[in-house]
């Protein structure tokens, strides 16, 4: 992919600096070499997630008492950026797994946390987040998957769509309606569902534009029975849990987008230095130099936006609009930067022999997942109008 540009970082502790150095080392030596061959064969890198778990990088923002890293989001997100810079399937996979652990870590009972979190955070398990449905994407409150009380537990029926890690996850964080069909946001509950539970099945993966090695599919719940201790938090309070998780998850997507954009800039800058036309490296020409300058500026702005939101989160302050801004700006930036990288590489950028076209395809997904960028604008617009 060419030389990696040095990124200036301000880390809060020496331990954080060591963690980021470890993440960068694993990204460069273990993750990046796998990206092209595994994408071509649509191979999911289970072993890399196990390695990240053994290295203490799979549960960074969660408590040490339960096997996490006890790190602030400011540090965790920069690790995600480094991993996504090497290969989005891994960076996004860590973000999705972290999202899947959020409900139990923040809303689970002490007994649930003690029993489940060590396995979830230690690399032994990988999670998936089940919110969207075939007929309810942006309008998540319109979900139809039901969890009917039965005996001492719940009987689940329904389907969830666009689920990252479907079929390879070890557990699914599920949101299902426990109230009346017209109960809206007030009748939804959250559940922890092990992958081996009878009644859970997964369709063939979607045939996506990019991220071929990371499976995305419909997950079915057919007469699946759960014990009462599988419910996370109070009955009927699941939608609030889902929204809180998504605020944090959007910061993960923003960090992934910055990682992809940085990888595209690395590639474009290296190519521009070495590609000679009319007797000069093309980096000497203003048309290319200005493109590189704009790319670098947009990337740094996106990075600072997600870090500012992360610091608000770490300080216990509200960060919903800031998370939406970071997700919106960073993913739009990734799309622009990867498109410009393809342009700088010219014909080479349009071939699969170079990663520029893959980065461009992957960037598009980030404008859609965990709330489309149109939804982010709705969130931001409502915040601005309320504050005014």
Secondary structure as UniProt FT lines:
FT   HELIX           14..26
FT   HELIX           27..31
FT   HELIX           32..41
FT   HELIX           46..54
FT   TURN            55..56
FT   TURN            60..61
FT   HELIX           64..66
FT   HELIX           73..86
FT   HELIX           88..107
FT   HELIX           110..112
FT   HELIX           113..117
FT   HELIX           118..121
FT   TURN            122..123
FT   STRAND          127..130
FT   TURN            134..135
FT   HELIX           140..142
FT   STRAND          146..150
FT   TURN            151..152
FT   STRAND          153..164
FT   TURN            165..168
FT   STRAND          171..177
FT   TURN            181..182
FT   HELIX           184..186
FT   STRAND          188..194
FT   TURN            195..196
FT   TURN            198..199
FT   STRAND          200..202
FT   TURN            212..213
FT   STRAND          216..227
FT   HELIX           228..230
FT   STRAND          231..232
FT   TURN            235..236
FT   HELIX           238..274
FT   STRAND          276..277
FT   TURN            278..279
FT   STRAND          280..281
FT   HELIX           282..284
FT   HELIX           286..314
FT   TURN            315..316
FT   HELIX           320..345
FT   HELIX           346..350
FT   TURN            352..353
FT   HELIX           356..366
FT   TURN            367..370
FT   HELIX           373..387
//
